[in-house]
Amino acid sequence: MQKQFVKPLLFIVAFIITSATGYLLLQKLTQQRQTDFINAQQQQMIPVLVAATPIEVGTALELELLQQRNYPPNYIADTWLLPSDAHVVVGLTAQEYIDAGQPLQLSLLAAPQQQDLLPLQANQVAVTATITMEQLIGGLLRVGDHVVLRAQRLGQSALTLDDIEIIALDANTGATASGSEHEIFASTVTFAMTASQASEFELMRDYGFRLWLKSHSAEPLPEHFAQQTQIHRLGATQP
């Protein structure tokens, strides 16, 4: 009687073991296929430049505010920026609120507003010249200051331009000569001049000009000032 039950029992046990083994193999195969599918998708993913944190309107973009995130190719819009575009967007400002993880687009960004040059009068031109640290008056020179420009010529009267306004130092049209929080002093200065003053200044370049900073309340120099100083060569006939 016992032998009659042993054989079916063994069959049932064998069936259970076989079924369990088959289930485990099927589950492992399914997991492997899922892993292969995910890996294949990841290999096809394209990195996109996104916001690492929420970015408020008017915020200047820095590298710390950027990160990359992978997207399927068919999900990416043509206007989305790639990680290789990071150097282009750094320094731009947000025109709209950008949420964390949102793909960046140039339409969301704008170049920072630059202060315009001080307005020129109808009869004025802008003239730029290189300047030395001495001509910067040790860093005291500011946009909007008025200066005297003077060049001494051998055997001739000095050339003098009075009350010349400074409208820019390098590309900076703000109030400081350094134009930077790192105190990098300007190397060029831009003056507002009339056409005749600009022509005379071109002659002054050849002799090397001096720059004198004027007080805002200073009066114009006397008309005969340019004739006061002359330098003569040794042996030259005195006038």
Buried (B, 14 or more C-beta within 10 A) or exposed (E): EEEEEEEEEEEEEEEEEEEEEEEEEEEEEEEEEEEEEEEEEEEEBBBBBBBBEBBEEEBEBEEEBBBBBEBEEEEBEEEBBBBEBBEEBEEBBBEEEBEEEBBBBBEBBEEEEEEEEBEEEEEBEBBEBEBEEEBBBEEEBBBEBBBBBBBBBEEEEBBBBBBBBBBBBBEBBBEBBBBEEEEEBBEEBBBBBBEEBBEBBEEBEEBEBBBBBBEEEEEEBEEEBBEEEBEEEEEEEEE
